[in-house]
Amino acid sequence: MGLTEIFAAMGRNKQPRINRQPWPPLARSVPWFSVILATLLPTWIAISSAPVLPPLAFLVFISWRQLRPGLLPIWAGLPLGFIDDLYSGQPLGSAMMLWSAAAIALDYVEARLPWRNFSTEWLLAAGLIASYILVCLLLANLAGGSTALQVVVPQIALSILCYPLVDRLVAWLDRLRLIHFMEIR
């Protein structure tokens, strides 16, 4: 066996790809359920009187919109934001409005800059995260809260620093949702 045959054998897949494709319900539902699970996760981890944990659901939503722009529709911010409003304690409609605005902003940037690298996406996500947390603070204060600005600065910094980890998790979930299953006809 020559060197060419060895490299050809290494390049072959061990399983044939005939009759194999992603399962459509799994491929469509993983992004939605991952954002919903990220909404519920901070209440399972810790309950605190000050905002400490990053808004994981918003980070996952931004990650999905940046990784696969056409996967979650532009209107996905409305129902997912409603679920986040129900569990986060924010005034009803704040996450719905802000997530929809973030989806529109990401769609606008996608149309203007179709070729981006990770640093550009991280910078865009950092701006969206900081503005999301600050506007949530403003809306909560308008609804009757009295939280100072310096209370959310650590949350903003932690959220921006956690974004690459969340992006990595979403990339892993994207590979998971595209697992090939055998199609039986």
C-alpha positions in Angstrom: 0.0 0.0 0.0 1.5 3.2 -1.1 1.4 6.7 0.5 -1.4 7.8 -1.8 -3.6 4.9 -0.7 -3.0 5.6 3.0 -4.0 9.2 2.7 -7.0 8.3 0.6 -8.1 5.8 3.3 -7.6 8.4 6.1 -9.8 10.8 4.3 -12.7 8.5 3.9 -15.6 8.5 6.4 -16.1 5.3 8.4 -19.8 5.5 7.8 -21.4 5.9 4.5 -23.5 9.2 4.1 -26.2 7.6 2.0 -29.7 7.9 3.5 -28.3 10.1 6.3 -29.6 13.7 7.0 -30.3 15.9 10.1 -33.6 15.2 11.8 -35.8 18.3 10.9 -37.6 18.6 14.3 -34.2 18.6 16.1 -32.6 20.9 13.6 -35.5 23.5 14.0 -36.1 23.2 17.8 -32.6 23.3 19.3 -32.1 27.1 18.9 -35.5 27.9 20.4 -35.1 25.5 23.3 -31.6 26.5 24.0 -32.7 30.2 24.5 -35.6 29.1 26.7 -33.3 26.9 28.8 -30.9 29.8 29.1 -33.8 31.9 30.3 -34.5 29.4 33.1 -30.9 28.6 34.0 -30.0 31.7 36.1 -33.0 31.1 38.5 -31.7 27.6 39.1 -28.1 28.7 39.9 -28.5 31.5 42.4 -31.0 34.1 43.7 -29.4 37.4 44.6 -30.5 40.9 45.4 -28.2 42.5 42.9 -27.7 41.6 39.2 -24.6 39.3 39.2 -25.2 36.8 36.4 -25.1 37.8 32.8 -28.4 37.7 30.8 -27.6 34.2 29.4 -30.7 34.0 27.3 -29.9 37.3 25.5 -26.3 36.1 25.0 -27.5 32.8 23.5 -30.0 34.7 21.3 -27.3 37.0 20.0 -25.0 34.0 19.4 -27.6 32.1 17.4 -28.4 35.2 15.3 -24.7 35.8 14.6 -23.7 32.2 14.0 -26.7 31.3 11.8 -28.4 34.5 10.7 -31.4 33.0 8.9 -32.1 30.2 11.5 -34.1 32.3 14.0 -36.5 34.6 12.2 -36.3 38.3 12.8 -39.6 38.1 14.8 -38.1 35.5 17.2 -37.2 38.2 19.7 -40.9 38.7 20.4 -41.9 35.3 21.8 -38.5 34.6 23.3 -38.4 38.0 24.9 -41.8 37.4 26.3 -40.6 34.2 28.0 -37.6 36.0 29.3 -39.8 38.8 30.7 -41.9 36.2 32.5 -38.9 34.7 34.3 -36.5 37.6 34.7 -38.8 39.9 36.7 -38.3 42.8 34.2 -41.4 44.9 33.3 -43.4 43.0 30.8 -42.5 44.0 27.3 -39.0 45.2 28.0 -37.2 42.1 26.7 -39.7 41.7 23.9 -38.8 45.2 22.7 -35.1 45.0 23.3 -34.6 41.5 21.8 -36.6 42.5 18.7 -34.4 45.7 18.4 -31.3 43.6 18.7 -32.5 41.2 16.0 -33.2 44.1 13.7 -29.7 45.6 14.5 -28.0 42.2 13.8 -29.9 41.8 10.6 -28.9 45.3 9.5 -25.2 44.6 10.3 -25.5 41.3 8.5 -26.7 43.1 5.4 -24.0 45.7 5.6 -21.0 43.5 6.7 -21.6 40.0 5.4 -18.0 39.0 6.0 -17.0 39.4 9.6 -14.5 37.9 12.0 -14.9 36.9 15.6 -13.5 40.2 17.0 -16.0 42.2 15.0 -18.9 39.9 16.2 -17.6 40.2 19.8 -17.4 44.0 19.5 -21.0 44.1 18.1 -22.2 41.7 20.9 -20.5 43.8 23.5 -22.3 46.9 22.3 -25.6 45.1 22.3 -25.1 43.5 25.7 -24.1 46.8 27.4 -27.0 48.7 25.8 -29.4 45.9 26.7 -28.4 45.9 30.4 -28.4 49.6 30.6 -31.8 50.0 29.0 -33.2 47.2 31.2 -31.9 49.1 34.2 -33.6 52.3 32.9 -36.9 50.5 32.4 -36.7 48.9 35.8 -36.0 52.2 37.4 -38.9 53.8 35.5 -41.2 51.0 36.7 -40.4 51.8 40.4 -36.9 50.4 41.0 -34.1 52.4 42.4 -30.9 50.8 41.3 -27.7 52.8 40.8 -25.7 52.6 37.6 -22.6 51.3 39.3 -24.5 48.1 40.4 -24.7 46.8 36.9 -21.2 47.6 35.8 -19.8 44.2 37.0 -22.7 42.5 35.3 -21.9 44.2 32.0 -18.2 43.3 32.2 -18.9 39.7 33.2 -21.4 39.4 30.3 -19.0 40.7 27.7 -16.3 38.4 29.0 -18.6 35.4 29.0 -19.8 35.9 25.5 -17.0 33.8 23.8 -17.9 30.9 26.1 -21.6 31.2 25.2 -20.7 31.5 21.5 -18.7 28.3 21.8 -21.6 26.5 23.5 -23.9 27.7 20.7 -21.5 26.4 18.1 -21.5 23.0 19.9 -25.3 23.0 19.9 -25.3 23.9 16.2 -23.1 20.8 15.5 -25.5 18.7 17.7 -28.6 19.9 15.9 -27.0 18.8 12.6 -26.2 15.2 13.6 -27.0 12.9 10.7 -29.6 10.2 11.3 -30.4 7.3 9.1 -33.4 8.0 7.0 -35.8 5.0 6.6 -38.1 5.1 3.7 
